[in-house]
Amino acid sequence: MRALGPLFRKELTDSLRDRRTLLMMLLLPGLLYPGTLLLVGTVMAAGKARLATEELTIAVGSDDAQRFLDSRPAPGHTTWRRMAAAEAEAALRQKQVWAVVDAPTGAFDAVGRGEQAVVRVLYTKRHDRSMEAMERLRRVLEATGKQALQVRLVAAALPVSFAEPVRVEALDIDFQKDLGPLIASRMLPIILVMMLFMGALYPAIDVTAG
């Protein structure tokens, strides 16, 4: 046990004298990890902005699906392509289109009669373009559904608020304008843990080799 004290002091002194060790323990983690997280966030934001302006082709597998889409303005940078249902699914797998929207015969008229229609959308989470196409379709179909709901409420002489008995308005009073503290509080523990492991790794290697 007496030999552990001098050995510990020797290794600690060697580590503090080694500039490379100090660089790996302090400077590199402090600059590398925040810079990496910032870079990843910037790349993700730029990729999302690029997807929003990318031209995407979406296959329409039936006449009723086409009628649903034609009832609302088409999203920007989006092209509808009329195809048979089987052909459209094959085109999606071959990346010729990025989503497929289909509806059974009579679905559009069923909505007009006050019934419910099921519209099927095929996409894949493996590709960002397909997920973007799904998001554009979702906005169009939701707008179509809200329009049909308003028509039904007017026909039944009911106010628009009838379909939404309770409306929740959430207001964050702490981070409404400044999200910096919230983001820092979420990211800082992760950065500290990564710095702890990486900072201790190189001295451990040097001590073991020594």
N, C-alpha and C positions, 0 to 999 in steps of 0.2 A: 504493500500500500504506500510505503514511503516513496517508492520510485514513481508513482503516478503523478505526484505534484510536479517534480521537475520535468517529467515528460509532457504534461499538459501545458506548462509554461513555455516549454521549448516549441511545441507545435503551434501554440497561439502566437508566439513571437514570429515564427516563420511565416505564418499566414498573414499577419499584419504587415510584414515587410515585403510580401510578394504583391507587386502592383497588379499583376494579372488576377490574383485572387480577389483583391479589393474591387477591381473592375467588375468581375463576375458577380460579386456579392451585393454591391451597392449601385454602381452607375448603370450597368446593363439592365438589370430588372426594372429600375426606376424609369428608364427611357424606353426600353423595348416593349414592355407589355402595354402601357398606356398608348404608345404609338401604334401597336398592332391592333388594339381594340378600336382606336380612332380610324385607322385605315379600313378595317373590316366594315365599320358602320358607314363610312363614306362610300365604299364600293357597293354595299347593299342599297344605299339610297340612290346612287347613280344608276344601278341596274333596274330598280323599280321605276325610276323616271324614264328610262329608255324603253321599258316594256310598255309604259302607258302610251307611247307615241309610235309603237311598232305596228306595222300592217299585219293583221291576222285574218285568216280565212276560217270561217265556221261553216260546217256542213249542215244543211237543213234536210231532215229525212222524211218529211211528209208535208202535205198541203196545209194541214191544220197548224203545224208548227210554223210554217211560213206566214200564216194569217196572224198568229200571235206576235211574231216579230214585226210584221208590217203595221201593226196597230200603234207602234211607238217609233220615234226616230231612231235610226241605227246609231250605235256608238261611233265615235270618231275612230278612224283607222281600222274599221272592221268591215269585212266583206262577207255577205251571205252567199253560199253556193248550194244550189238545189241538187241533191243526190239521193239515190235509193238508200234505204236504211243500211242494208248489208254493205253496200259499196262505201258508204260514209264511215262505217266502223273500221273497215279495212284501210281507208285513207287516213284515219286517225292513227292507227297503229304504224303506218308508214310515214307519219309526220307530214303528210300532204295537207291536212287540215289540223286545227288545234283543238276543236271541240265539235260535238255533234248534238244537235237539238232535235227531238222527235216528240210527236204527240199522236195519240190514236185518232182514228177517223171520228169526226163529230165532237171532238173535245172543245173546239172553239165555240160551236153553237151551244154546247152544254153550259158553258159559262154564261151565255146570254139568257138561258132558261133558268138561271139561278142555281145550277148544279156546280159540282166541283170537277175540275179537269186536272189530269196529271200530265205534266210535261217532263220528259226525261232528257237529261243532259249527260253526255258521255265526255269524259276528259281524263287526264292522267296527271298525278302529282309528280311524276318524274321529270316533267319539263315545265319551266317557268312560263313559257308561252301558253301552254295549255291551261295553267292556273289563271293566267291573265284573261284568256278567252272565257273561262268559266265565270270570272268576276264580272266581265262585261255582260254576259248573258243573264246573270243573276240580277243585275240592275235593271235590265230591260223587262224581264219577266215580273219582277217585283212591282215595277211601275205599271205594267199591264194589270196585275192583280189589284193594285190600289184603285186604278181607274174603274175596273169592273165593280169593286166594292162600293165606290161612290155612286155609281149608277144604281145599284141595288138599294142603297139607302135612300136615294132620291125617290125611287119608285115606291118605296114603302113609307114615304113621308117621314123619314127619320133623320136626325142630324148626323153629321159626320162623326161627331164624338160618341155616337152610340156604339160603334165598333171598338172603341177604346175607352172602357169605363174608367180606368185609372191610368193617368199619364204621369210618368215619373220624370222629373227634371233634376239631374244630378249636377251639382256645382262644387268643384273642388276649391275651397277657399285658400288652401295652402300653396298649391303648385299650379294655380290657374295661369300665371304668367311666366313663372320661372321654374323650369323642370330640371335645372342643373343640380340642386341638392338631392332630388329624388334619384336621378341617374347615378350620381356619385355614390349615394348610399347603397345602391344595388351593385355597382361595379367594384367599389373599393375592397370589400371583403375578398372577392375573387382574386383581385390583383395582389393583395397581401399574401394570400395562401400560395399563389404561384411564385411570388418573390421568396417566400420562406423556403419552399422546396428547392427552387433553382439556386438560391443563394447558399444553401447548405450543401448542395451537390458537389460543387467544385472544391470547397475545402475538404470534404470527405474524401474525394478522389486523391487530392494532394497528400492528405494525412496517411491514407492507406498506402499510396505509392512510396511515401517517405518511410 
